């Protein structure tokens, strides 16, 4: 049976939230880039945040005011999912509006030809 | 593979930023031109899915870890243009809210993960996909996609190594060899996740891959969902 766009959207959203719930179990080992850079620079300067890093809302995937680390990670992950959805809502609206403007122009074009 | 601010030389960041912004402009124009609402309507959830998946680091050998890149997956499901925009959005949110990847280095990260890790492997995938009818079968499609996913991580890490080398953090040869070597292992995880995800999705939502699998493979390769899914 074919699924509608809405059900595909909901399935991906649920998958994103389920994955977010597992985020506290992510490995704490350095990722490929950090692993490489640590070999060449002995200081930690590279992996530290630049000045002003404290201003990041969910720095290191943690919510500053939540003490429990796993809960903090899950909440920040779900917040991230919501931010992505919200931003894409705006972006989709922008792209749709531009498309309508384009199609309107294309329709009007023959009248303006002469 | 998210490059923080302060690692790369400014010139490298500026160059990669200029290339990435140009690519983003072109992809935005192409996405507007494509006029495919079926992909646009699911793009937010698919992007959120990749964003969440990128948070899960899996341990690999040598005391390192890796995570799902997802750039090729986005190109496959949403089409290359919308997929690239999705990757740009993910990297922007990670940089602004989560301090994961630098804000100045956003262009370099987009260059590595969006262009080298998304657009290029997708172009290669399309070329190979056309070459044999085997790749239009479900098994062939998943095999080819996993290979492209593997290549996407290696290509992204190669560019990352090149940027580190050109920034004189290490020699170009050492940086490229070292980071590409570790990502040859990480890419196995990407290929495994990709094949499992595509196996599940192609069984549960075959309409997502209509342009690539089965009879639909010959019809509308640019349309990520096929016309039927829009109804």
Interface residues (C-beta under 8 A of the other chain):
Chain A: X2 X3 X4 X5 X6 X8 X9 X10 X11 X12 X13 X15 X16 X17 X19 X20 X22 X23 X25 X26 X27 X28 X29 X30 X31 X32 X33 X34 X35 X36 X37 X39 X40 X41 X45 X46 X47 X48 X49 X50 X53 X56 X57 X58 X59 X60 X61 X76 X77 X79 X80 X81 X83 X84 X85 X87 X88 X89 X91 X92 X95 X96 X98 X99 X102 X103
Chain B: X1 X2 X3 X4 X5 X6 X7 X28 X31 X32 X33 X35 X37 X38 X40 X41 X42 X43 X44 X45 X46 X47 X48 X49 X51 X52 X53 X55 X56 X57 X58 X59 X60 X62 X63 X64 X65 X66 X67 X85 X86 X89 X90 X93 X94 X96 X97 X98 X99 X100 X102 X157 X160 X161 X164 X169 X170 X174 X175 X178 X179 X182 X183 X186 X204 X205 X207 X208 X225 X228 X229 X230
